[in-house]
Amino acid sequence: MAGQQETQAAKARDALAQAKRDDADPRTISKLETEFNAAKAVLNESYRRSNVNPPSHWR
């Protein structure tokens, strides 16, 4: 399950990075930051429940 969550978090991270590079509207960036933080929280919870330490780049 963590593989799918890693993919979702990575997609959210990439979309956020692209929006920042494109100098997108601050509301769009804020929305993408919220989505990324939510995806990251779900991923970290998955790691916690499986008793596995997340990779350092997801902390």
CORTA-V675585 format. One record per pair of residues at least 24 apart in sequence whose ideal C-beta (glycine too) atoms are under 10 Angstrom apart, sorted by the first residue. I is the first residue (numbers start at 0). J is the second residue. If there is no record, write none. Layout:
BEGIN
i->(I I)
j->(J J)
END
This chain:
BEGIN
i->(0 0 0 0 0 1 1 1 1 1 1 1 1 2 3 3 4 4 4 4 4 4 4 4 4 5 5 5 5 5 5 5 6 6 7 7 7 7 7 7 7 8 8 8 8 8 8 8 8 8 8 8 9 9 9 9 9 10 10 10 11 11 11 11 11 11 12 12 12 12)
j->(41 42 45 48 49 41 42 45 46 48 49 51 53 45 42 45 38 39 41 42 43 44 45 46 57 38 42 45 46 53 54 57 38 42 34 35 37 38 39 41 42 34 35 36 37 38 39 40 41 42 43 57 35 38 42 56 57 34 35 38 35 36 37 38 39 42 38 39 56 57)
END
